[in-house]
Amino acid sequence: MNMHSALALIAATAAGAHAQQVSLQMLGNIYPLDMSADGTVIVGNDFVYETVRWTESGGLVNLGRGTQSLGRGAGTPDVSDDGTRVSASIITSDGQYVTQGVWTEGQGWTELMPPPPADGGLIDLAYGSAWGISGDGQQLVGLYWRPNDFANGGAHASIASTPGGVTDLGSSGGNSRANHANYDGSVIVGWDEGTGGVWQPTVWENGVLTRLPTEEAFTEATHVNPAGDIIGGYVYDTIFGYFPAALWDRTPTGWDLRVLGTLFGTTGPFGLASVGGMTPDGSIVVGYNRFNPSASTGFIWTEDDGMEDIKVWLTDRGITIPAQLLILDLTCISADGLIMAGIGVNRNNGFPQGFRIVITPACAADWNKDGLVNFFDVSGFIADFNAADPAADLNGDTLFNFFDVAEFIAIYNAGCP
């Protein structure tokens, strides 16, 4: 085999003859904001910002206790890793106020205030708001209102056992808010404005507050992985005047910043990219990219490919995006990276249109990709092997011999899920 033929063979093999399949699924009138670890449960808001839960078997269900009747709304619905518990800002049982609440499958809502912490109270008919729930579903994070001490922050980040009392996470002199928690609630991220009145990305580790190193600007930490050692958010770029997405990695001495950037065409001063979710190892990150005040999209980031517009990513994989769907954001991703969800709107009526992206890994045993594993797959492999088709070089050594046959036999015997 000459060098030219060898290079052609290697290139063809690397391209992959059996690529994964991608599908785009519409979820109805929902703004998806979080999903269970396996991607089968999604929570968010509907068009009047009431909390809804979507499942593969039951579709969309409104969970009730919405705050629309008071004309008040804040926070974001989030879901535990197993999909059975949902955190949200809800109306109190007497219908008078907004509070933090946890919905449990089979039980319904539990409101966490009143009573608020000793220095807490009502502002604009609200005790506080819910912004996240730990992966195990046992800790709700957000903020509570402090109407009598605005000098030291009228809002403080909080954590609450579910059920249990709401606890002040504190601030460094001004307002603060908790946005997200890791699996057991030991690492919480959000923002703290200190005494300067400027939001800064912040982490609370076992209750200890640390402002993450970045330029002084209105920035925040928005997400943390289950282990609590990778934080996502956004920072400020002093050169270009916009806000790129960022990760912070835990080190023995603190937190190291990695700037992921923005999509091409993003401009200051309103351009921003923010992390919405990530796989547990941080190898895939999804989020929101605002190009300017009137245009946004969702992004997906990987170490190999960097940041990509999710619309381009879908098109490159053969997906035709419906003409009426305007994609605005990519908000969450399953632990295995095979399911993502995001926010869109219907161009025809302006209603929310949630969507889900599902990646189906290729099944190597189904050689001819007809959905069955049978004799035709064996004969197809034999034909490709005899023709020295690069796809049949299963061990990638550029040779066609017993080792490729042995590998196919093992794959075939394993079958498909």
Disulfide bonds with the S-S distance in Angstrom:
Cys363-Cys416 1.57
